[in-house]
């Protein structure tokens, strides 16, 4: 009985595994892939069709796998088909023109071979530039090179073969494209349903926001929770990834063909709203740290210093639990009501997105659309009313909550400082108010979507051909070389942010040499004045010397060398010439350091070296070797493996190498089994595509599966089309595998030795740049806060938002570099865990600075800014010095100084003075400040979190680069006294525990 039950359990588990595997394949895309493989194999073995492709007919399968693979939906497939056919036509057209010119020079002449070689190198060069610059054209550029390699390395100078070979490749391209498209359409007729992802992911993100907010509601009442901090961090990390993914998905989905009532652009505002809600959860409702993890300072109101409810001359008293419970009991009910109203609004938006985008458009009447729209509008209006009432109630309670606490204290005759729970509840309440404001905007967008759904007919939405559609990312999206956002030290007005390319900037010495040569009063770029200060003194000095030189030239004779040398010198320093020189210098530096041009050069150099034997005389052994071994596969695999950085090239290289070996082994076994039998060839190739499809669709090692599938056609179908008894299946499999492996190794070597772009170097330089952007953002926030006449509010806000957007893109690029860095070979150890911690810390800083920007719009400026200007200045300087020290450590890869000004000490000093100013204002008027007082306390809590995050950043930076320590455990001073001294205005980056080991 036990044996039979055990056998039954095993049989059941095996059956479940088989059903799960079958479920993966019984879907639209897997079956369409298998059908396309079957059809491509079929037209190769059917003689009337294969004759149209000539000796290259087996390349139909290769192009199907490399370029025209079946996508998720019809829009993606049509886009892929159109773009790649255009790329193929360009390759065929240019190669045909080159072969025609070569035929004019004669068969196998030096001019003919040179013509084909030059055209192939130029095609590879420009294709490499386009591939690096325009993301969406990667496959189009590769198919252009693929076809050009085959056309330009065969039958050089043979005029009858010019049009014939081009016609063969035209048939191969169209066959692969059409069969993949037909396969997808056929499966769409069987498996109906929507496959678009943007609206689904938007709705899922709102559901995740609901989960995060629900799990953070304990913060409102400063209660304990049984949930672990790791669970909250996992939720917030998942929300961050989902918010970033929405940007990516929209950048793809917005430029695709689709059928429906609504455009995806109608729900695009939800992307920004989701990010704002995520940030407010991050800075206002993040998990609380244990009390002992935030050390107090001698001047901190949270550790016994004079504060709002304690006169400086009165004796300090401990925190009053009754006062704390009074505050929490007052603020908790309206806060929870507002939180539940926000949750209801999120559910309403989520349901509206699902209903309006997943209703069947075909056959839907206008009455049905109006009914759906009406019900959704009613739900939106109800959520709006509930949210508005809860928000107003919350604001009224916050206006008078401290009045009630004051009354409580006066009734008891006590003076106690505010406990930390009140600061926590204040920042949580302000975060809920900000979230309510964002959800009000979301409900307005949802109402507009419902109205459009009711009024719009079902139509075809098509993409507009723009640079974004071609893959040039706009602001919110990632770009490999996004440029630096720097504060113009000389060329801007009032610290204006100037977006310039990081590779185009002139050094200080070059600028002085170029700009100080002639003292004309002109502007460099778009009316921006020349920098003042020492450089302007040079201009005035040079003006006098230039005037004296003009007088000397006037005394010289026109036929003398002195006259002409002086004239050329004056002409070289004129205003227009100086502008031209600066412009040419910037263009030269941009070209010299451009990663796109460098990638194009690597593309061209590799193709030139690997294809060199193909352009030697026909009688040479190198030419014969290239033709007999089909060296074209070596060049093609080189182009497919060469990526824009070394890490990605290494990963693609070794995966493609393993895939090539796997395909060669299977091809050899299949050739032994079926030989040249067409039925066996079609069956075995289609059967091999089953595991290949699973690897491509369900794993992350797609580069392993694609070359395995591409290796089959030249080994299995080439002997069928052109039988060669002298070549055994084993020899053919080895030759093809060796050629493809040689191209892979060549790509890895070229990308590692020629203009290498190591992910580690890119990460360190980009991290330094991001820290500089964070420093610029904090300076911009402080500059706006200290401005007396706020006449440029819109410009300042635009500048701040631009900086936040740049930092967000930079952080996303850093995350991608860390992932790629894992596959990069390096003699030095790669501290990936510390690198990830740096990214998380900078993300926290960005979120906290965003919270500061929103909170500072409502703080009482007299009590928290004007009266504490000196303390604010000290704190701001400490923050900027800390960021600058970390920025320099990452840029120069040098250790941190041992002692830095303590931001914690400066904050404690600022906090105590702010508390004193608020106390005086409240003594003069018990009802003063009102709601702005809660904002003031929320700002203090966020600034406290900024200090904690900065110390985390210093700690991880010190672990990466070390500390230039001059006072260690070996010194004569005691460790305790040194650390106590460090609390008074200085922060030590030296870790005594590590130094003692």
Secondary structure as GFF3:
##gff-version 3
##sequence-region A 1 997
A	DSSP	alpha_helix	2	25	.	.	.	ID=ss1
A	DSSP	alpha_helix	28	45	.	.	.	ID=ss2
A	DSSP	alpha_helix	47	53	.	.	.	ID=ss3
A	DSSP	three_ten_helix	54	56	.	.	.	ID=ss4
A	DSSP	alpha_helix	59	66	.	.	.	ID=ss5
A	DSSP	alpha_helix	74	105	.	.	.	ID=ss6
A	DSSP	alpha_helix	110	133	.	.	.	ID=ss7
A	DSSP	three_ten_helix	135	137	.	.	.	ID=ss8
A	DSSP	alpha_helix	138	152	.	.	.	ID=ss9
A	DSSP	alpha_helix	160	190	.	.	.	ID=ss10
A	DSSP	alpha_helix	198	215	.	.	.	ID=ss11
A	DSSP	three_ten_helix	217	219	.	.	.	ID=ss12
A	DSSP	alpha_helix	229	253	.	.	.	ID=ss13
A	DSSP	beta_strand	258	260	.	.	.	ID=ss14
A	DSSP	three_ten_helix	264	267	.	.	.	ID=ss15
A	DSSP	alpha_helix	269	284	.	.	.	ID=ss16
A	DSSP	three_ten_helix	291	293	.	.	.	ID=ss17
A	DSSP	three_ten_helix	301	303	.	.	.	ID=ss18
A	DSSP	alpha_helix	321	358	.	.	.	ID=ss19
A	DSSP	alpha_helix	366	412	.	.	.	ID=ss20
A	DSSP	alpha_helix	420	455	.	.	.	ID=ss21
A	DSSP	beta_strand	459	461	.	.	.	ID=ss22
A	DSSP	beta_strand	484	487	.	.	.	ID=ss23
A	DSSP	beta_strand	497	500	.	.	.	ID=ss24
A	DSSP	alpha_helix	508	515	.	.	.	ID=ss25
A	DSSP	alpha_helix	534	555	.	.	.	ID=ss26
A	DSSP	alpha_helix	561	572	.	.	.	ID=ss27
A	DSSP	alpha_helix	575	593	.	.	.	ID=ss28
A	DSSP	alpha_helix	595	610	.	.	.	ID=ss29
A	DSSP	three_ten_helix	612	615	.	.	.	ID=ss30
A	DSSP	alpha_helix	621	628	.	.	.	ID=ss31
A	DSSP	alpha_helix	632	641	.	.	.	ID=ss32
A	DSSP	alpha_helix	646	674	.	.	.	ID=ss33
A	DSSP	alpha_helix	678	698	.	.	.	ID=ss34
A	DSSP	alpha_helix	702	716	.	.	.	ID=ss35
A	DSSP	alpha_helix	718	721	.	.	.	ID=ss36
A	DSSP	alpha_helix	729	753	.	.	.	ID=ss37
A	DSSP	alpha_helix	759	786	.	.	.	ID=ss38
A	DSSP	alpha_helix	793	821	.	.	.	ID=ss39
A	DSSP	alpha_helix	832	855	.	.	.	ID=ss40
A	DSSP	alpha_helix	861	864	.	.	.	ID=ss41
A	DSSP	three_ten_helix	866	868	.	.	.	ID=ss42
A	DSSP	alpha_helix	869	892	.	.	.	ID=ss43
A	DSSP	beta_strand	896	897	.	.	.	ID=ss44
A	DSSP	beta_strand	899	901	.	.	.	ID=ss45
A	DSSP	alpha_helix	903	924	.	.	.	ID=ss46
A	DSSP	alpha_helix	931	961	.	.	.	ID=ss47
A	DSSP	beta_strand	963	964	.	.	.	ID=ss48
A	DSSP	alpha_helix	975	982	.	.	.	ID=ss49
A	DSSP	beta_strand	986	988	.	.	.	ID=ss50
A	DSSP	alpha_helix	992	996	.	.	.	ID=ss51
###
